[in-house]
Amino acid sequence: MDRGCTSLGDINATVTLTLGREPRPDGEDALACKDLHIQFQIGSAVMHLDNLFDGDDQLGKSLTALL
């Protein structure tokens, strides 16, 4: 398996959770998650990829520089 590393910075996440009631057999209602939405905003990302293009170092370094 090919390997690489990634560094992410300035990450902001917004989580929206919608709760509702779920009836239980004992007649009591339980709290239940009806909807979950997560949005990420990533301010910066740095990637380094190894062993690309069947080990062709020149192509791998070129793509890493481009990214």
Phi and psi in degrees as a GROMACS rama.xvg file:
@    title "Ramachandran Plot"
@    xaxis  label "Phi"
@    yaxis  label "Psi"
@TYPE xy
-73.1094  152.859  ASP-2
-126.671  160.203  ARG-3
-167.123  176.032  GLY-4
-136.056  150.727  CYS-5
-135.06  138.72  THR-6
-122.642  125.653  SER-7
-113.825  141.939  LEU-8
-134.266  161.436  GLY-9
51.7216  58.4889  ASP-10
-94.6501  125.754  ILE-11
-118.318  137.107  ASN-12
-127.369  137.854  ALA-13
-116.332  124.557  THR-14
-115.972  125.252  VAL-15
-115.853  120.592  THR-16
-121.109  124.62  LEU-17
-106.403  121.53  THR-18
-104.897  152.854  LEU-19
-147.719  -176.349  GLY-20
-102.353  141.356  ARG-21
-125.038  117.45  GLU-22
-67.2473  141.625  PRO-23
-111.764  160.016  ARG-24
-59.6888  -25.8387  PRO-25
-81.7707  3.56141  ASP-26
92.1082  -15.0442  GLY-27
-84.0723  148.623  GLU-28
-91.6857  143.573  ASP-29
-110.871  152.989  ALA-30
-77.3869  132.727  LEU-31
-135.123  146.538  ALA-32
-82.3886  118.182  CYS-33
-94.4302  -31.3783  LYS-34
-155.569  142.731  ASP-35
-136.523  126.048  LEU-36
-130.857  126.607  HIS-37
-123.144  128.531  ILE-38
-122.339  128.97  GLN-39
-109.76  141.306  PHE-40
-122.729  120.076  GLN-41
-108.486  120.443  ILE-42
-77.402  -34.9506  GLY-43
-151.311  151.498  SER-44
-145.292  136.429  ALA-45
-126.528  129.374  VAL-46
-125.587  144.436  MET-47
-132.505  122.104  HIS-48
-113.987  138.461  LEU-49
-116.336  158.534  ASP-50
56.6068  44.7603  ASN-51
-88.4375  158.189  LEU-52
55.0981  48.858  PHE-53
54.0353  38.7864  ASP-54
84.7507  6.80948  GLY-55
-71.9154  99.8202  ASP-56
-58.9354  -39.9623  ASP-57
-64.1362  -46.3052  GLN-58
-65.18  -40.0017  LEU-59
-62.552  -44.8003  GLY-60
-65.65  -37.2133  LYS-61
-64.5641  -43.8717  SER-62
-68.0707  -40.4075  LEU-63
-59.6675  -42.899  THR-64
-64.5075  -38.4368  ALA-65
-65.8198  -43.2627  LEU-66
